[in-house]
């Protein structure tokens, strides 16, 4: 038996190890306990992950505050714990060279096989003003005009991916900016040879992930869905 909710970008799961012991009233207690923990997390900005023992005690405190008798019975009958993990979103873009070389499927498969959730996908011809806004931090660099010409030279594939630690993990999957320095097995290490044609972009921080997704996707373009694979990827 499992309850799943999402608040403030975190996935919260209360897992009852032996659901056969719970009656309907106790199920409501566990669900209520989870909601109480989430409310507490909102106020305290609790860490993204806790040990099972600490989480179990938190559940006990929250349940006790609602019904001490039921709490005692529940703690005796089953082992409950809360798993809370930071769910991030990152913006991944297959650049014009990646599209022209027919690498779209190969690149998407790297992220799918890793276990991340695809929330947004589109083929898009980038206008100059959007390219300039996206790369505004590089505006003073001498290669900026060539970079803008390159990104607007053909269609790009825009993607929003979601998952635990997806920003840092995606950067590792992509590899170093210079493909000649990228490790074998990474996208750039396997599929590119020059920095100016390094096939893919990935957000470098969670904040930039949010900013870039907001730039490249309009409101309502991201799909809200859950993968059936999630229980096989996350405890």
Secondary structure, DSSP 8 states (H G I E B T S, - for coil): -EEEEEETTEEEEEEES-GGG--HHHHHHHHHHHHHHHHHHHHHT--S---HHHHHHHHHHHHHHH-HHHHHHHHHH--EEEEEEEEEEEEEEE-HHHHHTT-HHHHHHHHHHHT-EEEEEEEE---HHHHHHHTGGGTTSTTHHHHHHHHTSS-EEEEEEEEETHHHHHHHHH--SSGGGS-TTSHHHHH--BTTB--EEE-SSHHHHHHHHHHHS-TT-S-----TTHHHH--
